[in-house]
Amino acid sequence: MNIMLFGISNVGKTVAGEILANKIGFNFYDLDEEVKRKFNTTLEAFVNRGVRFDRDKSRGMILKELVERDEDKVISVSPIVYSRFFNRLVERDDVLAIELQDTVNNIFDRLVFSDENDVIYKVDEYKNEHASHYLKDIKDDISYFRGVFKKIENKYFMNGKTPEEVVDDLINLYIKNKGKYVKYFAKLDNKTVSQFILESTIGSIEDREDYELAKLYLKSKNNDEYYKDIRELAKECGFDYDEL
């Protein structure tokens, strides 16, 4: 399966993506790094050659190749203006696409620069001296990419959180909205699917009798023998067990 992180430049896709991949045992890919490897070039040289349409088409082709690899992975997707080159990918059953969002000021705080050899560096004095210019650029990017990313249903607002906090939230979002992938997390925690779902939903059970039954199921050595009952409890809590 594939987790694809979208967002404008400097929102924090790569840092969050690496942490997320490590935490859930997936491989990690940065689309920019794959572009550099594919074309044996620096990113600086790549973004200054040809026209944007052709560059986005190349990014889209590489992204498609990554998605089609038979492995579990997290992909940090560099901004692609022409959404036709990724829209079909985000609609695949084996893809969970999430757009990371944040405020203009928070993204400005993360702003870094790179030289012609792609060496990243920070120059806070220069950045702050030209703050009005960069803040406007970020604001314009947020506005523009709102339309570009419109088919990405999962929108996560970071609100200045640390990368670790963002990742914890993404995992919770991931479980709630993509029940059919919960088996990965159950395996990660060395639990049965039924036990994992019970632990995820028990706090949402309002009926006292159902709550006591759920506790009983959790104590059982073989939760899967109560499959039908657990499935009904999960549905009552808004979790579609049938997606698994």
C-alpha positions in Angstrom: 0.0 0.0 0.0 1.0 3.6 -0.5 0.7 6.7 1.8 1.2 9.8 -0.3 1.8 13.1 1.5 1.0 16.2 -0.5 1.4 19.9 0.3 3.1 23.1 -0.7 6.8 23.6 -0.3 8.2 23.8 3.2 5.0 22.5 4.8 6.9 19.5 6.3 6.1 16.6 4.1 9.6 15.0 4.0 10.3 15.2 7.7 6.8 13.9 8.7 7.0 11.2 5.9 10.3 9.8 7.2 9.1 9.6 10.7 5.8 8.1 9.7 7.5 5.4 7.5 9.9 4.5 10.3 7.1 4.3 12.9 4.9 1.9 10.8 7.6 -0.1 9.1 7.1 1.2 5.6 9.8 2.3 3.1 10.2 6.0 2.5 10.6 7.9 -0.8 11.0 11.6 -1.5 9.8 12.4 -5.0 12.5 15.1 -5.4 15.3 12.6 -4.6 13.8 10.1 -7.1 13.8 12.8 -9.8 17.4 13.6 -9.1 18.3 9.9 -9.3 16.3 9.2 -12.4 17.7 12.1 -14.4 21.2 12.2 -12.8 20.8 15.9 -12.0 20.5 18.3 -9.2 17.0 19.6 -8.3 18.2 23.1 -9.0 19.1 22.1 -12.6 15.8 20.2 -13.0 13.5 23.0 -12.0 15.3 25.4 -14.3 15.0 23.3 -17.5 12.2 23.1 -20.0 8.7 24.2 -19.1 6.6 23.3 -16.0 4.2 21.0 -17.9 7.1 18.8 -19.0 8.7 18.8 -15.5 5.4 17.9 -13.9 4.8 15.1 -16.5 8.2 13.7 -15.6 7.4 13.8 -11.9 4.1 12.2 -12.5 5.7 9.3 -14.4 8.2 8.7 -11.6 5.4 8.9 -9.0 3.4 6.3 -11.0 6.4 4.0 -11.1 6.9 4.3 -7.3 3.2 3.6 -6.6 3.2 0.5 -8.7 6.2 -1.1 -6.8 5.0 -4.1 -4.8 5.9 -2.7 -1.3 4.5 -0.7 1.5 5.7 2.8 1.3 5.3 6.5 2.3 5.9 9.0 -0.5 6.6 12.7 0.0 5.2 14.3 -3.1 6.8 17.5 -4.3 4.3 20.1 -5.6 2.9 19.2 -9.0 0.9 22.0 -10.6 -0.7 19.9 -13.3 -3.0 17.6 -11.2 -3.7 15.4 -14.2 -0.4 13.7 -13.5 -1.4 12.5 -10.0 -5.2 12.5 -9.8 -5.7 8.9 -11.1 -3.1 7.7 -8.6 -4.8 9.2 -5.5 -8.0 7.4 -6.6 -6.4 3.9 -6.4 -7.6 1.5 -3.8 -4.0 0.9 -2.6 -3.3 4.6 -2.1 -4.0 6.9 0.9 -3.4 10.5 -0.1 -3.2 13.2 2.6 -2.6 16.9 2.1 -0.6 18.6 4.9 -1.7 22.1 5.6 -0.5 24.9 7.9 -0.7 28.6 8.5 1.4 31.0 6.4 3.5 32.0 9.4 4.2 28.4 10.5 5.4 27.5 6.9 7.5 30.7 6.9 9.2 29.5 10.1 10.2 26.3 8.4 11.5 28.0 5.2 14.9 26.9 4.2 17.1 27.6 1.1 19.2 25.4 -1.1 22.2 26.2 -3.4 23.0 25.0 -6.9 24.2 21.7 -5.5 21.0 21.1 -3.4 22.8 21.8 -0.1 20.1 23.0 2.3 20.9 26.0 4.5 19.1 28.5 6.7 19.7 32.3 6.6 17.2 33.6 9.1 18.6 37.2 8.9 18.0 37.3 5.2 14.7 35.5 5.4 13.4 37.9 8.0 14.7 40.9 6.1 12.6 39.8 3.1 9.7 38.4 5.2 7.0 40.3 3.3 8.1 38.8 0.0 8.2 35.2 1.3 5.0 35.5 3.3 3.2 36.6 0.1 4.7 33.7 -1.9 3.5 31.2 0.7 0.0 32.8 0.9 -0.2 32.7 -2.9 0.9 29.0 -3.0 -1.7 28.0 -0.4 -4.4 29.7 -2.4 -3.3 28.3 -5.8 -2.8 24.7 -4.6 -6.2 24.6 -3.0 -7.6 23.9 -6.5 -4.7 21.6 -7.5 -5.3 19.4 -4.5 -9.1 19.4 -4.6 -9.4 15.7 -5.3 -7.4 14.8 -2.2 -10.1 14.1 0.4 -7.9 13.8 3.5 -6.8 17.3 4.6 -4.7 17.5 7.8 -4.1 20.9 9.4 -0.8 20.8 11.2 -1.3 23.9 13.3 2.4 24.3 14.1 2.7 20.8 15.7 6.0 19.0 16.0 6.6 16.3 13.3 6.1 13.6 15.9 2.7 15.0 16.9 1.8 15.3 13.3 2.7 11.6 12.7 0.7 10.4 15.7 -2.3 12.3 14.3 -1.8 10.9 10.8 -1.8 7.4 12.1 -5.2 8.0 13.9 -6.6 9.6 10.8 -5.3 6.7 8.8 -7.0 4.1 11.0 -10.4 5.9 11.1 -10.7 6.7 7.4 -9.1 3.6 5.9 -10.4 0.7 7.9 -9.4 -1.8 5.3 -5.7 -1.0 6.1 -6.0 -1.6 9.9 -4.5 -5.1 9.5 -1.1 -3.4 9.0 -1.4 -1.7 12.3 -2.7 -4.8 14.1 0.3 -6.7 12.7 2.6 -3.9 13.8 1.3 -4.2 17.4 1.4 -8.0 17.3 -2.4 -8.2 17.8 -5.3 -9.9 16.1 -7.4 -7.6 14.0 -10.4 -8.1 16.3 -8.3 -7.1 19.4 -6.9 -4.1 17.6 -10.4 -2.9 16.6 -11.8 -3.5 20.1 -9.0 -1.3 21.6 -9.6 1.4 19.0 -13.4 1.5 19.5 -14.1 0.6 23.2 -13.8 4.3 24.3 -16.7 5.2 21.9 -19.2 2.6 23.1 -22.0 4.3 24.9 -24.3 1.4 25.7 -23.3 0.0 29.1 -24.1 -3.6 28.1 -22.2 -3.4 24.9 -19.2 -1.9 26.8 -19.1 -4.8 29.3 -19.3 -7.2 26.3 -16.4 -5.5 24.7 -14.3 -5.7 27.8 -15.2 -9.5 28.0 -14.1 -9.9 24.4 -10.8 -8.1 25.1 -10.1 -10.6 27.9 -10.7 -13.6 25.6 -7.5 -15.3 24.3 -9.2 -15.7 20.9 -11.0 -12.5 20.0 -11.8 -13.7 16.5 -14.3 -16.2 17.8 -16.5 -13.2 18.6 -16.0 -11.8 15.1 -19.7 -11.2 14.4 -20.3 -9.4 17.7 -17.2 -7.3 17.4 -18.2 -6.3 13.9 -21.5 -5.0 15.1 -20.0 -3.1 18.0 -17.5 -1.5 15.6 -20.2 -0.4 13.2 -22.1 1.2 16.1 -19.0 3.2 16.7 -18.7 4.3 13.1 -16.0 1.8 12.1 -16.8 -0.3 9.1 -15.3 -3.7 9.9 -16.5 -5.0 6.5 -13.8 -2.9 4.8 -11.2 -5.3 6.1 
